[in-house]
Amino acid sequence: HLTFLHPIFAKHCLLAKTYSYAKDIIENDIEDFDRQVNVLDFLLYHYYAGMLAIGLKDYNKALNYFRRVITTPAKVISAIMIESYKKYVLLSILLYGQKQPLPSYTDEIVSKKLNRYENCKKYKELENLFSHVNMNSNIQRINKLSSFQTKNNAGLAKQCTRAYTRNVIQKLTQTYVTMSFQEIAKEINLTDENSNEIVEHHLLSMIENNEIFAYINHNNGGMVSFYDNPERYDSNETMEKINECIQTV
């Protein structure tokens, strides 16, 4: 039940960076509204809730909140909608590697004005570059992300660069069995003197998080061998997890 207090509470949690205080509220979808609630209250609450969800690292939830702001029927585009659109583009790339299409019920007026708005121009370019039909190379995309200058979304843009870079490395494991650090650096557009160290950092972090399965050999400037998931799904740990799942059903 949305009240006029919801956006006020969400804003103060955001300013104080006490994201966890709002967790129970933003986890639940609000279906009905108090009579005193107006459109501005609705937009502000969902925008702040999206920001809080980012603070809690719940990017899917944040994406949904910003989507609700963008799809709100309106005759005039508000600053809240514009900022929500910007974050929606970046979160789409962060989560899926490409811009997620807006629902068919999105107001046509809103869609057209967002596309034409000068403040959204570079985000639209980013959206087009990462569209499914666009065949730009990974290097072009990483270049665009790493050089993307934004005042309020710098942290999100950096996370996009990191996530897309790792996505490229994951795809390399499906094509190659062995690669040198230099070859990987070329694929993810690293030309720095310390490119080998950066590649190794990515690889070690991804191995630790079970994002890839690989063995690193430091001979010949650094080599990595990729292999399939070694889990045979019959270990004691796996059987315990299966039993836990069965018991909760």
C-alpha positions as a Markdown table, in Angstrom:
| # | Residue | x | y | z |
|---|---|---|---|---|
| 1 | His | 0.0 | 0.0 | 0.0 |
| 2 | Leu | 1.8 | 3.1 | -1.3 |
| 3 | Thr | 1.4 | 6.3 | 0.9 |
| 4 | Phe | 2.9 | 9.8 | 0.6 |
| 5 | Leu | 5.4 | 8.7 | 3.3 |
| 6 | His | 7.0 | 6.0 | 1.1 |
| 7 | Pro | 9.1 | 8.4 | -1.1 |
| 8 | Ile | 10.1 | 10.4 | 2.0 |
| 9 | Phe | 11.3 | 7.3 | 3.8 |
| 10 | Ala | 13.1 | 6.0 | 0.7 |
| 11 | Lys | 14.8 | 9.3 | 0.1 |
| 12 | His | 16.1 | 9.5 | 3.7 |
| 13 | Cys | 17.4 | 5.9 | 3.5 |
| 14 | Leu | 19.2 | 6.8 | 0.3 |
| 15 | Leu | 20.8 | 10.0 | 1.7 |
| 16 | Ala | 21.9 | 8.2 | 4.9 |
| 17 | Lys | 23.1 | 5.2 | 2.8 |
| 18 | Thr | 21.1 | 2.9 | 5.2 |
| 19 | Tyr | 19.9 | 0.8 | 2.3 |
| 20 | Ser | 19.1 | -2.2 | 4.5 |
| 21 | Tyr | 16.5 | -0.2 | 6.4 |
| 22 | Ala | 14.4 | -0.1 | 3.2 |
| 23 | Lys | 15.0 | -3.7 | 2.2 |
| 24 | Asp | 11.7 | -5.2 | 3.5 |
| 25 | Ile | 9.7 | -2.4 | 1.8 |
| 26 | Ile | 11.3 | -2.4 | -1.7 |
| 27 | Glu | 11.3 | -6.3 | -1.9 |
| 28 | Asn | 7.5 | -6.2 | -2.1 |
| 29 | Asp | 5.6 | -5.0 | -5.1 |
| 30 | Ile | 3.0 | -2.3 | -4.2 |
| 31 | Glu | -0.4 | -3.0 | -5.8 |
| 32 | Asp | -2.6 | -0.4 | -4.3 |
| 33 | Phe | -2.3 | 3.3 | -3.4 |
| 34 | Asp | -3.5 | 5.8 | -0.8 |
| 35 | Arg | -5.9 | 8.4 | -2.1 |
| 36 | Gln | -3.5 | 11.1 | -1.2 |
| 37 | Val | -0.8 | 9.7 | -3.4 |
| 38 | Asn | -0.2 | 11.6 | -6.7 |
| 39 | Val | 1.9 | 10.8 | -9.8 |
| 40 | Leu | 5.0 | 12.5 | -8.4 |
| 41 | Asp | 4.8 | 10.4 | -5.2 |
| 42 | Phe | 4.6 | 7.3 | -7.4 |
| 43 | Leu | 7.5 | 8.3 | -9.6 |
| 44 | Leu | 9.8 | 9.4 | -6.8 |
| 45 | Tyr | 9.2 | 6.3 | -4.7 |
| 46 | His | 10.0 | 3.9 | -7.6 |
| 47 | Tyr | 13.0 | 6.0 | -8.6 |
| 48 | Tyr | 14.4 | 6.0 | -5.0 |
| 49 | Ala | 13.5 | 2.3 | -4.6 |
| 50 | Gly | 15.6 | 1.6 | -7.7 |
| 51 | Met | 18.5 | 3.5 | -6.3 |
| 52 | Leu | 18.2 | 1.6 | -3.0 |
| 53 | Ala | 18.1 | -1.7 | -4.9 |
| 54 | Ile | 21.4 | -0.7 | -6.6 |
| 55 | Gly | 22.8 | 0.0 | -3.2 |
| 56 | Leu | 21.7 | -3.5 | -2.1 |
| 57 | Lys | 23.3 | -5.0 | -5.3 |
| 58 | Asp | 19.8 | -6.2 | -6.3 |
| 59 | Tyr | 20.2 | -5.1 | -9.9 |
| 60 | Asn | 17.2 | -7.0 | -11.3 |
| 61 | Lys | 14.9 | -5.4 | -8.7 |
| 62 | Ala | 16.4 | -2.0 | -9.6 |
| 63 | Leu | 15.8 | -2.6 | -13.3 |
| 64 | Asn | 12.1 | -3.4 | -12.6 |
| 65 | Tyr | 11.7 | -0.2 | -10.5 |
| 66 | Phe | 13.2 | 2.0 | -13.2 |
| 67 | Arg | 11.1 | 0.2 | -15.9 |
| 68 | Arg | 8.0 | 1.2 | -13.9 |
| 69 | Val | 9.0 | 4.9 | -13.9 |
| 70 | Ile | 9.6 | 4.9 | -17.7 |
| 71 | Thr | 6.4 | 3.1 | -18.5 |
| 72 | Thr | 4.2 | 5.5 | -16.5 |
| 73 | Pro | 1.9 | 7.3 | -18.9 |
| 74 | Ala | 2.8 | 11.0 | -19.2 |
| 75 | Lys | 2.3 | 13.9 | -21.6 |
| 76 | Val | 5.5 | 15.5 | -20.5 |
| 77 | Ile | 8.8 | 13.8 | -19.8 |
| 78 | Ser | 10.0 | 14.5 | -16.3 |
| 79 | Ala | 13.6 | 14.6 | -15.0 |
| 80 | Ile | 12.8 | 11.4 | -13.0 |
| 81 | Met | 11.9 | 9.5 | -16.2 |
| 82 | Ile | 15.1 | 10.7 | -17.9 |
| 83 | Glu | 17.3 | 9.6 | -15.0 |
| 84 | Ser | 15.5 | 6.3 | -14.8 |
| 85 | Tyr | 16.0 | 5.7 | -18.5 |
| 86 | Lys | 19.7 | 6.3 | -18.2 |
| 87 | Lys | 20.0 | 3.8 | -15.3 |
| 88 | Tyr | 17.8 | 1.3 | -17.2 |
| 89 | Val | 20.2 | 1.3 | -20.2 |
| 90 | Leu | 23.2 | 0.7 | -18.0 |
| 91 | Leu | 21.6 | -1.9 | -15.8 |
| 92 | Ser | 20.4 | -3.8 | -18.9 |
| 93 | Ile | 24.0 | -4.0 | -20.2 |
| 94 | Leu | 25.2 | -4.9 | -16.7 |
| 95 | Leu | 22.8 | -7.8 | -16.4 |
| 96 | Tyr | 22.2 | -9.0 | -20.0 |
| 97 | Gly | 25.0 | -7.5 | -22.1 |
| 98 | Gln | 22.4 | -5.6 | -24.2 |
| 99 | Lys | 19.5 | -3.1 | -23.8 |
| 100 | Gln | 16.3 | -4.8 | -22.7 |
| 101 | Pro | 13.3 | -3.8 | -24.7 |
| 102 | Leu | 10.6 | -1.8 | -22.9 |
| 103 | Pro | 7.1 | -3.5 | -22.6 |
| 104 | Ser | 4.6 | -3.0 | -25.4 |
| 105 | Tyr | 2.4 | -1.0 | -23.1 |
| 106 | Thr | 5.0 | 1.8 | -22.8 |
| 107 | Asp | 3.5 | 5.1 | -23.7 |
| 108 | Glu | 4.5 | 6.0 | -27.3 |
| 109 | Ile | 4.9 | 9.6 | -26.4 |
| 110 | Val | 7.3 | 8.8 | -23.6 |
| 111 | Ser | 9.4 | 6.5 | -25.9 |
| 112 | Lys | 9.6 | 9.1 | -28.7 |
| 113 | Lys | 10.6 | 11.9 | -26.4 |
| 114 | Leu | 13.2 | 9.9 | -24.6 |
| 115 | Asn | 14.8 | 9.0 | -28.0 |
| 116 | Arg | 14.9 | 12.7 | -29.0 |
| 117 | Tyr | 15.9 | 14.2 | -25.7 |
| 118 | Glu | 19.4 | 15.6 | -26.0 |
| 119 | Asn | 20.3 | 14.6 | -22.4 |
| 120 | Cys | 19.7 | 10.9 | -23.4 |
| 121 | Lys | 21.6 | 11.0 | -26.7 |
| 122 | Lys | 24.8 | 9.3 | -25.5 |
| 123 | Tyr | 22.7 | 6.7 | -23.7 |
| 124 | Lys | 20.7 | 6.0 | -26.9 |
| 125 | Glu | 24.0 | 5.6 | -28.7 |
| 126 | Leu | 25.1 | 3.1 | -26.0 |
| 127 | Glu | 21.8 | 1.3 | -26.3 |
| 128 | Asn | 22.1 | 1.0 | -30.1 |
| 129 | Leu | 25.7 | -0.2 | -29.8 |
| 130 | Phe | 24.6 | -3.0 | -27.5 |
| 131 | Ser | 21.4 | -3.9 | -29.3 |
| 132 | His | 21.0 | -7.6 | -30.4 |
| 133 | Val | 21.0 | -6.8 | -34.1 |
| 134 | Asn | 24.1 | -4.6 | -33.9 |
| 135 | Met | 27.2 | -6.6 | -35.0 |
| 136 | Asn | 29.8 | -4.3 | -33.5 |
| 137 | Ser | 32.9 | -6.0 | -32.1 |
| 138 | Asn | 33.5 | -6.6 | -28.4 |
| 139 | Ile | 36.4 | -4.2 | -28.6 |
| 140 | Gln | 34.2 | -1.4 | -29.9 |
| 141 | Arg | 31.7 | -2.0 | -27.1 |
| 142 | Ile | 34.3 | -2.1 | -24.4 |
| 143 | Asn | 35.9 | 1.0 | -25.9 |
| 144 | Lys | 32.6 | 2.8 | -25.7 |
| 145 | Leu | 31.9 | 1.7 | -22.1 |
| 146 | Ser | 35.4 | 2.5 | -20.8 |
| 147 | Ser | 35.3 | 6.0 | -22.3 |
| 148 | Phe | 31.7 | 6.7 | -21.2 |
| 149 | Gln | 31.6 | 9.9 | -19.3 |
| 150 | Thr | 28.7 | 10.4 | -17.0 |
| 151 | Lys | 28.1 | 12.6 | -13.9 |
| 152 | Asn | 25.7 | 10.6 | -11.9 |
| 153 | Asn | 26.2 | 7.1 | -13.2 |
| 154 | Ala | 30.0 | 6.7 | -13.3 |
| 155 | Gly | 30.0 | 3.8 | -10.8 |
| 156 | Leu | 27.3 | 2.0 | -12.8 |
| 157 | Ala | 29.2 | 2.5 | -16.1 |
| 158 | Lys | 32.4 | 1.1 | -14.6 |
| 159 | Gln | 30.5 | -2.0 | -13.4 |
| 160 | Cys | 29.1 | -2.4 | -16.9 |
| 161 | Thr | 32.7 | -2.3 | -18.3 |
| 162 | Arg | 33.8 | -4.9 | -15.8 |
| 163 | Ala | 30.8 | -7.1 | -16.3 |
| 164 | Tyr | 30.9 | -7.0 | -20.1 |
| 165 | Thr | 34.7 | -7.6 | -20.1 |
| 166 | Arg | 34.1 | -10.8 | -18.0 |
| 167 | Asn | 31.3 | -11.8 | -20.3 |
| 168 | Val | 33.7 | -11.6 | -23.3 |
| 169 | Ile | 36.2 | -13.8 | -21.3 |
| 170 | Gln | 33.4 | -16.3 | -20.6 |
| 171 | Lys | 32.6 | -16.6 | -24.3 |
| 172 | Leu | 36.3 | -17.2 | -25.1 |
| 173 | Thr | 36.2 | -20.3 | -22.9 |
| 174 | Gln | 33.5 | -21.7 | -25.3 |
| 175 | Thr | 35.8 | -21.2 | -28.3 |
| 176 | Tyr | 39.4 | -21.8 | -27.1 |
| 177 | Val | 41.1 | -24.4 | -25.0 |
| 178 | Thr | 44.3 | -22.5 | -24.4 |
| 179 | Met | 45.1 | -18.8 | -24.7 |
| 180 | Ser | 48.0 | -16.5 | -23.8 |
| 181 | Phe | 47.4 | -13.5 | -21.6 |
| 182 | Gln | 48.4 | -11.3 | -24.6 |
| 183 | Glu | 45.6 | -12.9 | -26.7 |
| 184 | Ile | 43.0 | -12.3 | -24.0 |
| 185 | Ala | 44.2 | -8.7 | -23.5 |
| 186 | Lys | 43.7 | -8.1 | -27.3 |
| 187 | Glu | 40.2 | -9.5 | -27.1 |
| 188 | Ile | 39.2 | -7.2 | -24.2 |
| 189 | Asn | 41.1 | -4.2 | -25.6 |
| 190 | Leu | 43.9 | -3.9 | -23.1 |
| 191 | Thr | 47.0 | -2.1 | -24.4 |
| 192 | Asp | 48.6 | -1.0 | -21.1 |
| 193 | Glu | 52.0 | -2.2 | -20.0 |
| 194 | Asn | 50.4 | -4.0 | -17.1 |
| 195 | Ser | 47.8 | -5.7 | -19.3 |
| 196 | Asn | 49.0 | -9.1 | -18.3 |
| 197 | Glu | 48.5 | -8.3 | -14.6 |
| 198 | Ile | 45.0 | -7.0 | -15.4 |
| 199 | Val | 44.1 | -10.2 | -17.3 |
| 200 | Glu | 45.4 | -12.4 | -14.5 |
| 201 | His | 43.3 | -10.4 | -12.0 |
| 202 | His | 40.2 | -11.0 | -14.0 |
| 203 | Leu | 40.9 | -14.7 | -14.5 |
| 204 | Leu | 41.7 | -15.3 | -10.8 |
| 205 | Ser | 38.6 | -13.5 | -9.7 |
| 206 | Met | 36.4 | -15.4 | -12.2 |
| 207 | Ile | 38.0 | -18.7 | -11.2 |
| 208 | Glu | 37.4 | -18.0 | -7.5 |
| 209 | Asn | 33.8 | -17.2 | -8.2 |
| 210 | Asn | 33.3 | -20.3 | -10.4 |
| 211 | Glu | 32.5 | -18.1 | -13.4 |
| 212 | Ile | 35.1 | -20.0 | -15.4 |
| 213 | Phe | 37.2 | -23.1 | -14.8 |
| 214 | Ala | 40.8 | -22.7 | -15.8 |
| 215 | Tyr | 44.4 | -23.4 | -15.0 |
| 216 | Ile | 47.0 | -20.6 | -15.2 |
| 217 | Asn | 50.6 | -21.2 | -16.2 |
| 218 | His | 53.0 | -18.3 | -15.9 |
| 219 | Asn | 55.5 | -19.7 | -18.5 |
| 220 | Asn | 55.9 | -17.8 | -21.8 |
| 221 | Gly | 54.4 | -14.6 | -20.5 |
| 222 | Gly | 51.3 | -16.2 | -19.0 |
| 223 | Met | 49.0 | -18.9 | -20.4 |
| 224 | Val | 45.6 | -20.1 | -19.4 |
| 225 | Ser | 43.9 | -23.4 | -20.1 |
| 226 | Phe | 40.1 | -23.6 | -20.0 |
| 227 | Tyr | 38.1 | -26.7 | -19.0 |
| 228 | Asp | 34.6 | -27.7 | -18.3 |
| 229 | Asn | 32.9 | -27.6 | -14.9 |
| 230 | Pro | 34.7 | -30.4 | -12.9 |
| 231 | Glu | 31.6 | -30.9 | -10.7 |
| 232 | Arg | 30.3 | -34.4 | -11.2 |
| 233 | Tyr | 27.2 | -33.6 | -9.1 |
| 234 | Asp | 27.8 | -36.7 | -6.9 |
| 235 | Ser | 30.0 | -35.1 | -4.3 |
| 236 | Asn | 29.0 | -35.1 | -0.6 |
| 237 | Glu | 28.5 | -31.4 | -0.7 |
| 238 | Thr | 26.2 | -31.6 | -3.8 |
| 239 | Met | 24.2 | -34.4 | -2.3 |
| 240 | Glu | 23.7 | -32.4 | 0.9 |
| 241 | Lys | 22.4 | -29.4 | -1.1 |
| 242 | Ile | 20.0 | -31.7 | -3.0 |
| 243 | Asn | 18.7 | -33.1 | 0.3 |
| 244 | Glu | 18.2 | -29.6 | 1.7 |
| 245 | Cys | 16.2 | -28.6 | -1.4 |
| 246 | Ile | 14.0 | -31.7 | -1.2 |
| 247 | Gln | 13.3 | -31.1 | 2.5 |
| 248 | Thr | 12.2 | -27.5 | 1.8 |
| 249 | Val | 9.7 | -28.6 | -0.9 |
